[in-house]
Amino acid sequence: MYSNLKPYYTHYKSLTQLGLPIIIGQIGTIVLGLADTLMIGQHSTTELGAAAFVNNMFVLVLVFGMGFAYGLTPIIGSLFGREENNKIGGMFKNALLANTLLAALLVGIMLLLYINLGNLGQPEELLPLMRPYFIVNLISLPFVSWFITFKQLSDGTTDTKTPMWIMLGGNLLNIVGNYVLIYGKLGFPELGLYGAGISTMFSRIMMAIVFAIILFKSKRYKAYHQGFFTQPINRADLTLLFRIGVPLSLQMGMETAAFSLSSIMVGWIGTKALAAHQVMLSISQLFYMVYYGMGAAVAIRVSYFTGQRDYKAVRLSSSAGFHLIMLIAFIVAIPVFIYRNSIGAIFTDSEAVCGMVAQLIWPLMIYQVGDGLQCAYGNAMRGLSYVKPLVPTAFVAYFLISLPIGYLLGIQLGFGLPGIWYAFPFGLTAAGLLYQYYFNKQVKKLSEK
């Protein structure tokens, strides 16, 4: 056993050093989401409903923007592996322009939604709450895009600690701002949901500003300044960014959309099933958000070794990443499985909903291997900048496998909510196996050149 794992030990260490700060930042985001929900919910149930609707409208836009920005990481990582610092600065400059253009497009789309907010069939009493909250979220959208772009430069050059500290600081600032502005503390007016939106907007703006100051003032990033200020905006770099970024954004968007469509099917079953489904989505997010940090580390290491044309290390690093993701999933799964019969009580006092949640823990445990596979090898493909197969694979896995099986088991055969959840292992495992296949095929092709 020891001899079999020995080749991976160096990669375990490097991936852990890179991935742990990302994981900590992800946990901070989860805590922030829970704090937002609790604070708004305690102030007003009506405001919580308005916040849920607006946030759900922004999720897909944010996911699309994040996916596009993620295309920068493998490019930077490959250049970093070849020590081409001037090109890193130039590519970052072009990425800032590309992500700013995309942010402007997304703002335009969301502005059209805002104009038609009253035509979306929502309760009239929620509209006065939704509109100001929507606007402050819209204002902060470009700052989110810039922050994510800064983060990809930082991650691609193996500095994952800086974004971790900025994210944790921003989350803390947001929680304090929520307390002050939602409830009207320290002499500020009680603004409720609007106050939560202002707090989120302010923290996002500050995170982007602080990150920009660090990138342009810190000695660590000085090596990239010359390239940033001297390299031109050019079509080749922008084309490369769009060629990698668009498939990543579509892949992430389809995965998010598939879960949203599953929620529609659950709504056909009943209110209690929908409540249990929402609880399980929160629990499953805990798994994915935590080990996605390790997946991001895989993308960084694979892109670094690809730049050095060390394809043996590419294979070992991706396999080591999958091992670590499975270890993380196992550690998280132990308390979830042990307390499966009572974990629902954290979210609701309904015994019926808690009973459904306990049933759904089983398919959650089953699909961890498939989810780990797709996380590890999807990110490994991102590290290779080989993203073309991601979109058709995601479409097949989520829209042709997971959703139809969920409809068959849950609706047609009458297994209800468990039937829909037992479809997820099929889709996620199919995605994971296909990503692994395409990754190995591409590495073999590159090795033979």
C-alpha positions as CSV (number, residue, x, y, z in Angstrom):
1,M,0.0,0.0,0.0
2,Y,2.8,2.4,1.0
3,S,4.8,1.7,-2.2
4,N,1.6,2.2,-4.3
5,L,1.0,5.6,-2.8
6,K,4.6,6.8,-2.6
7,P,4.7,8.5,-6.0
8,Y,1.7,10.6,-5.0
9,Y,3.1,11.9,-1.7
10,T,4.7,15.1,-3.2
11,H,1.5,15.9,-5.0
12,Y,-0.6,15.3,-1.9
13,K,1.5,17.9,-0.1
14,S,1.5,20.5,-2.9
15,L,-2.3,20.1,-3.5
16,T,-3.1,20.4,0.2
17,Q,-1.0,23.6,0.5
18,L,-2.8,25.1,-2.5
19,G,-6.3,23.7,-1.8
20,L,-6.6,24.3,1.9
21,P,-6.8,28.1,1.7
22,I,-9.4,27.8,-1.1
23,I,-11.4,25.3,1.1
24,I,-11.3,27.8,4.0
25,G,-12.5,30.6,1.8
26,Q,-15.3,28.4,0.5
27,I,-16.4,27.5,4.1
28,G,-16.4,31.2,4.8
29,T,-18.8,31.7,1.9
30,I,-21.1,29.0,3.2
31,V,-21.1,30.6,6.7
32,L,-21.9,34.0,5.1
33,G,-24.8,32.5,3.2
34,L,-26.2,30.9,6.4
35,A,-25.7,34.2,8.3
36,D,-27.5,36.2,5.6
37,T,-30.4,33.8,5.6
38,L,-30.7,33.7,9.4
39,M,-30.5,37.5,9.8
40,I,-33.0,38.4,7.1
41,G,-35.3,35.6,8.2
42,Q,-35.3,36.8,11.8
43,H,-36.1,40.3,10.7
44,S,-39.0,39.3,8.4
45,T,-40.3,36.2,6.7
46,T,-41.6,38.3,3.8
47,E,-38.2,39.8,3.2
48,L,-36.7,36.3,3.3
49,G,-39.0,35.3,0.4
50,A,-38.1,38.5,-1.6
51,A,-34.4,37.8,-1.0
52,A,-34.7,34.2,-2.1
53,F,-36.4,35.2,-5.4
54,V,-33.8,37.9,-6.2
55,N,-30.8,35.7,-5.2
56,N,-32.1,32.8,-7.4
57,M,-32.2,35.2,-10.4
58,F,-28.6,36.3,-9.8
59,V,-27.2,32.8,-9.2
60,L,-27.2,31.7,-12.8
61,V,-25.6,35.0,-13.9
62,L,-22.9,34.8,-11.2
63,V,-22.2,31.1,-12.1
64,F,-21.9,32.0,-15.8
65,G,-19.5,34.9,-14.9
66,M,-17.4,32.7,-12.6
67,G,-17.1,29.9,-15.2
68,F,-15.9,32.4,-17.8
69,A,-13.3,33.8,-15.4
70,Y,-12.1,30.3,-14.4
71,G,-10.7,30.0,-18.0
72,L,-7.9,32.4,-17.0
73,T,-6.4,30.0,-14.3
74,P,-4.9,27.3,-16.7
75,I,-3.5,30.0,-19.0
76,I,-1.8,31.8,-16.1
77,G,-0.7,28.5,-14.6
78,S,0.9,27.3,-17.9
79,L,2.7,30.6,-18.3
80,F,3.8,30.5,-14.7
81,G,5.3,27.0,-15.3
82,R,7.4,28.4,-18.1
83,E,8.3,31.6,-16.1
84,E,6.9,33.9,-18.8
85,N,6.1,36.8,-16.4
86,N,5.6,39.5,-19.1
87,K,3.0,37.3,-20.8
88,I,1.3,36.7,-17.5
89,G,0.9,40.5,-17.0
90,G,-0.3,40.9,-20.6
91,M,-2.8,38.0,-20.4
92,F,-4.2,39.4,-17.1
93,K,-4.7,42.8,-18.8
94,N,-6.7,41.2,-21.6
95,A,-8.6,39.1,-19.1
96,L,-9.7,42.2,-17.2
97,L,-11.1,43.6,-20.4
98,A,-12.8,40.4,-21.4
99,N,-14.4,40.0,-17.9
100,T,-15.4,43.7,-17.8
101,L,-17.2,43.3,-21.2
102,L,-19.0,40.2,-20.0
103,A,-20.0,41.9,-16.8
104,A,-21.5,44.8,-18.8
105,L,-23.5,42.2,-20.9
106,L,-24.7,40.5,-17.7
107,V,-25.7,43.8,-16.1
108,G,-27.6,44.6,-19.3
109,I,-29.5,41.3,-19.1
110,M,-30.3,41.7,-15.4
111,L,-31.4,45.3,-16.1
112,L,-34.0,44.0,-18.5
113,L,-35.2,41.5,-15.9
114,Y,-35.5,44.4,-13.4
115,I,-37.6,46.4,-15.8
116,N,-39.9,43.4,-16.2
117,L,-39.9,42.4,-12.5
118,G,-43.6,43.2,-12.2
119,N,-44.4,40.8,-15.1
120,L,-42.9,37.7,-13.6
121,G,-45.9,36.6,-11.6
122,Q,-44.5,37.4,-8.1
123,P,-46.7,38.6,-5.2
124,E,-47.4,42.3,-5.4
125,E,-46.4,42.9,-1.8
126,L,-42.9,41.6,-2.4
127,L,-42.1,44.0,-5.3
128,P,-41.3,47.0,-3.1
129,L,-38.8,44.8,-1.2
130,M,-37.3,43.2,-4.3
131,R,-36.6,46.3,-6.4
132,P,-34.1,48.1,-4.1
133,Y,-32.5,44.8,-3.1
134,F,-32.2,43.9,-6.8
135,I,-30.5,47.3,-7.7
136,V,-27.8,47.1,-5.0
137,N,-27.0,43.5,-6.1
138,L,-26.8,44.7,-9.7
139,I,-24.4,47.5,-8.8
140,S,-22.0,45.0,-7.2
141,L,-22.0,42.6,-10.1
142,P,-18.9,44.1,-12.0
143,F,-17.0,44.1,-8.7
144,V,-17.7,40.4,-8.3
145,S,-16.4,39.9,-11.8
146,W,-13.2,41.9,-11.2
147,F,-12.6,40.1,-7.9
148,I,-12.9,36.7,-9.5
149,T,-10.5,37.8,-12.3
150,F,-8.0,38.9,-9.6
151,K,-8.4,35.6,-7.9
152,Q,-7.6,33.6,-11.0
153,L,-4.3,35.5,-11.4
154,S,-3.5,34.8,-7.8
155,D,-4.5,31.1,-8.0
156,G,-2.7,30.6,-11.3
157,T,0.6,31.8,-9.7
158,T,0.0,29.4,-6.7
159,D,-0.9,32.2,-4.3
160,T,-4.2,30.9,-2.8
161,K,-3.7,32.4,0.6
162,T,-4.2,36.1,-0.4
163,P,-7.7,35.5,-1.8
164,M,-8.6,33.4,1.2
165,W,-7.8,36.2,3.6
166,I,-9.6,38.8,1.5
167,M,-12.7,36.5,1.2
168,L,-12.7,35.9,5.0
169,G,-12.3,39.6,5.7
170,G,-15.1,40.5,3.2
171,N,-17.4,37.9,4.7
172,L,-16.8,39.3,8.2
173,L,-17.4,42.8,7.0
174,N,-20.7,41.7,5.4
175,I,-21.9,40.0,8.6
176,V,-21.2,43.1,10.7
177,G,-22.8,45.3,8.0
178,N,-25.9,43.1,8.0
179,Y,-26.2,43.3,11.8
180,V,-25.9,47.1,11.7
181,L,-28.0,47.9,8.7
182,I,-30.7,45.2,8.9
183,Y,-31.6,45.9,12.5
184,G,-30.6,49.6,12.7
185,K,-27.7,49.4,15.2
186,L,-24.9,52.0,16.1
187,G,-27.1,54.9,15.1
188,F,-27.9,53.6,11.6
189,P,-31.5,53.4,10.4
190,E,-33.2,50.0,10.3
191,L,-33.2,49.1,6.6
192,G,-34.1,45.4,6.7
193,L,-33.5,43.6,3.4
194,Y,-32.3,46.7,1.7
195,G,-29.7,47.1,4.4
196,A,-28.5,43.5,3.7
197,G,-28.1,44.4,0.1
198,I,-26.1,47.5,0.8
199,S,-23.9,45.5,3.2
200,T,-23.3,42.9,0.5
201,M,-22.6,45.5,-2.1
202,F,-20.1,47.4,0.1
203,S,-18.2,44.2,1.1
204,R,-17.9,43.2,-2.6
205,I,-16.6,46.6,-3.6
206,M,-14.1,46.6,-0.8
207,M,-12.9,43.1,-1.6
208,A,-12.2,44.1,-5.2
209,I,-10.5,47.3,-4.2
210,V,-8.3,45.6,-1.6
211,F,-7.3,42.9,-4.0
212,A,-6.4,45.4,-6.7
213,I,-4.2,47.3,-4.2
214,I,-2.4,44.1,-3.3
215,L,-1.9,43.1,-6.9
216,F,-0.5,46.5,-8.0
217,K,1.4,47.4,-4.8
218,S,2.7,44.0,-3.4
219,K,6.3,42.9,-4.2
220,R,5.0,39.4,-4.9
221,Y,3.1,40.6,-8.0
222,K,5.7,43.1,-9.2
223,A,7.1,40.7,-11.7
224,Y,3.9,40.9,-13.7
225,H,3.5,44.7,-13.7
226,Q,5.8,45.4,-16.7
227,G,3.8,43.0,-18.9
228,F,0.5,44.5,-17.7
229,F,1.5,48.0,-18.6
230,T,3.4,47.3,-21.8
231,Q,1.7,44.4,-23.4
232,P,-1.1,45.4,-25.8
233,I,-4.8,44.4,-25.8
234,N,-4.8,41.9,-28.6
235,R,-7.2,39.6,-30.5
236,A,-5.2,36.4,-29.9
237,D,-5.3,36.6,-26.1
238,L,-9.0,37.6,-26.1
239,T,-9.9,34.7,-28.5
240,L,-8.0,32.3,-26.2
241,L,-9.9,33.6,-23.1
242,F,-13.2,33.2,-24.8
243,R,-12.4,29.8,-26.3
244,I,-11.7,28.4,-22.8
245,G,-14.0,30.6,-20.7
246,V,-17.3,30.2,-22.6
247,P,-17.3,26.3,-22.4
248,L,-16.6,26.5,-18.7
249,S,-19.4,29.0,-18.1
250,L,-21.8,26.8,-20.1
251,Q,-20.8,23.7,-18.3
252,M,-21.3,25.3,-14.9
253,G,-24.5,26.9,-16.1
254,M,-26.0,23.6,-17.3
255,E,-25.2,21.9,-14.0
256,T,-26.9,24.7,-12.0
257,A,-29.8,24.7,-14.4
258,A,-30.2,20.9,-14.0
259,F,-30.6,21.2,-10.3
260,S,-33.1,24.1,-10.8
261,L,-35.2,21.9,-13.1
262,S,-35.1,19.1,-10.6
263,S,-36.6,21.6,-8.1
264,I,-39.5,22.2,-10.4
265,M,-40.2,18.4,-10.5
266,V,-40.0,18.3,-6.7
267,G,-42.5,21.1,-6.6
268,W,-45.0,18.8,-8.4
269,I,-44.8,16.3,-5.5
270,G,-45.7,18.7,-2.7
271,T,-44.6,21.5,-0.3
272,K,-43.0,19.1,2.2
273,A,-41.0,17.4,-0.5
274,L,-39.8,20.8,-1.8
275,A,-38.8,21.8,1.8
276,A,-36.8,18.6,2.2
277,H,-35.2,19.1,-1.2
278,Q,-34.1,22.6,-0.3
279,V,-32.6,21.2,3.0
280,M,-30.7,18.5,1.0
281,L,-29.4,21.0,-1.5
282,S,-27.9,23.0,1.4
283,I,-26.3,19.8,2.8
284,S,-25.0,18.7,-0.6
285,Q,-23.6,22.2,-1.2
286,L,-21.4,21.7,1.9
287,F,-19.8,18.7,0.3
288,Y,-19.2,20.3,-3.0
289,M,-18.1,23.7,-1.8
290,V,-15.5,22.1,0.5
291,Y,-13.9,19.7,-1.9
292,Y,-14.2,22.1,-4.9
293,G,-11.2,23.9,-3.3
294,M,-9.2,20.8,-3.9
295,G,-10.5,20.6,-7.5
296,A,-9.3,24.1,-8.0
297,A,-5.8,23.1,-6.7
298,V,-5.8,20.3,-9.3
299,A,-6.4,22.8,-12.1
300,I,-3.6,24.9,-10.8
301,R,-1.1,22.1,-10.6
302,V,-2.1,20.5,-13.9
303,S,-1.7,23.8,-15.7
304,Y,1.7,24.3,-14.1
305,F,3.0,20.9,-15.2
306,T,1.4,21.3,-18.6
307,G,3.5,24.5,-19.1
308,Q,6.6,22.4,-18.3
309,R,5.4,19.6,-20.5
310,D,5.7,17.1,-17.6
311,Y,2.8,14.9,-18.4
312,K,3.7,12.2,-15.9
313,A,3.3,14.8,-13.1
314,V,0.0,15.9,-14.8
315,R,-1.4,12.3,-14.4
316,L,-0.1,11.9,-10.8
317,S,-1.4,15.3,-9.7
318,S,-4.9,14.7,-11.1
319,S,-5.0,11.2,-9.5
320,A,-3.7,12.6,-6.2
321,G,-6.4,15.3,-6.3
322,F,-9.1,12.7,-6.7
323,H,-7.7,10.7,-3.7
324,L,-7.8,13.8,-1.6
325,I,-11.3,14.8,-2.7
326,M,-12.5,11.3,-1.8
327,L,-10.8,11.6,1.6
328,I,-12.5,15.0,2.2
329,A,-15.9,13.6,1.1
330,F,-15.5,10.7,3.5
331,I,-14.6,12.9,6.4
332,V,-17.6,15.2,5.8
333,A,-19.9,12.2,5.2
334,I,-19.2,10.5,8.6
335,P,-21.1,13.1,10.8
336,V,-23.8,13.6,8.1
337,F,-24.5,9.9,7.9
338,I,-24.4,9.4,11.7
339,Y,-26.8,12.2,12.4
340,R,-29.0,11.6,9.2
341,N,-32.1,11.1,11.3
342,S,-31.8,14.4,13.1
343,I,-29.9,16.7,10.7
344,G,-33.1,18.0,9.2
345,A,-34.1,19.5,12.5
346,I,-31.4,22.1,12.1
347,F,-33.5,23.6,9.3
348,T,-37.1,22.7,10.2
349,D,-39.3,21.4,13.0
350,S,-41.5,19.4,10.6
351,E,-41.1,15.7,11.4
352,A,-42.3,14.7,8.0
353,V,-39.6,16.9,6.3
354,C,-36.9,15.5,8.7
355,G,-38.0,12.0,7.7
356,M,-37.6,12.7,4.0
357,V,-34.2,14.3,4.6
358,A,-33.0,11.1,6.4
359,Q,-34.1,9.1,3.3
360,L,-32.2,11.3,1.0
361,I,-28.9,11.0,2.8
362,W,-28.4,7.5,1.1
363,P,-28.3,8.8,-2.5
364,L,-26.2,11.7,-1.3
365,M,-23.6,9.2,0.0
366,I,-23.8,7.1,-3.2
367,Y,-23.1,9.9,-5.6
368,Q,-20.0,11.2,-3.8
369,V,-17.7,9.0,-5.9
370,G,-19.2,10.3,-9.1
371,D,-19.2,13.9,-7.9
372,G,-15.6,13.6,-6.8
373,L,-14.6,12.2,-10.2
374,Q,-16.3,15.0,-12.1
375,C,-14.8,17.6,-9.8
376,A,-11.3,16.2,-10.0
377,Y,-11.1,15.5,-13.7
378,G,-13.3,18.4,-14.8
379,N,-10.8,20.7,-13.2
380,A,-7.9,18.6,-14.5
381,M,-9.3,19.2,-18.0
382,R,-9.5,22.9,-17.2
383,G,-5.8,22.8,-16.2
384,L,-5.0,21.3,-19.6
385,S,-7.1,24.1,-21.2
386,Y,-8.9,21.2,-22.9
387,V,-12.5,22.3,-22.3
388,K,-14.3,21.6,-25.6
389,P,-15.7,18.2,-24.4
390,L,-17.1,19.7,-21.2
391,V,-20.3,21.2,-22.7
392,P,-21.6,18.1,-24.6
393,T,-20.6,15.9,-21.6
394,A,-22.5,18.1,-19.2
395,F,-25.5,18.2,-21.5
396,V,-25.5,14.4,-21.8
397,A,-24.9,13.7,-18.1
398,Y,-27.4,16.2,-16.7
399,F,-30.1,16.7,-19.4
400,L,-30.1,13.3,-21.1
401,I,-29.3,11.1,-18.1
402,S,-30.0,12.7,-14.7
403,L,-33.2,14.6,-15.4
404,P,-35.0,11.9,-17.4
405,I,-34.1,9.2,-14.8
406,G,-35.3,11.5,-12.1
407,Y,-38.6,12.1,-13.9
408,L,-39.0,8.4,-14.6
409,L,-38.3,7.3,-11.0
410,G,-39.8,10.2,-9.1
411,I,-42.8,11.1,-11.2
412,Q,-43.8,8.3,-13.6
413,L,-43.0,5.3,-11.3
414,G,-44.2,7.2,-8.2
415,F,-41.0,7.0,-6.0
416,G,-41.4,10.7,-5.3
417,L,-38.5,12.7,-3.9
418,P,-36.1,9.8,-3.3
419,G,-36.6,8.7,-6.9
420,I,-35.5,12.2,-8.1
421,W,-32.4,12.1,-5.8
422,Y,-31.5,8.5,-6.8
423,A,-31.1,9.8,-10.4
424,F,-28.2,12.2,-9.4
425,P,-25.6,9.3,-9.0
426,F,-26.3,8.3,-12.6
427,G,-25.7,11.8,-14.0
428,L,-22.7,12.7,-11.8
429,T,-21.0,9.4,-12.3
430,A,-21.5,9.6,-16.1
431,A,-20.0,13.1,-16.1
432,G,-17.0,12.0,-13.9
433,L,-16.2,8.9,-16.0
434,L,-16.4,10.9,-19.3
435,Y,-14.2,13.7,-17.9
436,Q,-11.7,11.1,-16.8
437,Y,-11.8,9.4,-20.2
438,Y,-11.3,12.7,-22.1
439,F,-8.5,13.8,-19.7
440,N,-6.6,10.6,-20.2
441,K,-7.1,10.7,-23.9
442,Q,-5.8,14.3,-24.1
443,V,-2.8,13.6,-21.9
444,K,-1.8,10.6,-24.0
445,K,-2.1,12.7,-27.1
446,L,0.1,15.5,-25.7
447,S,2.7,13.0,-24.4
448,E,3.1,11.6,-27.9
449,K,3.9,14.9,-29.5
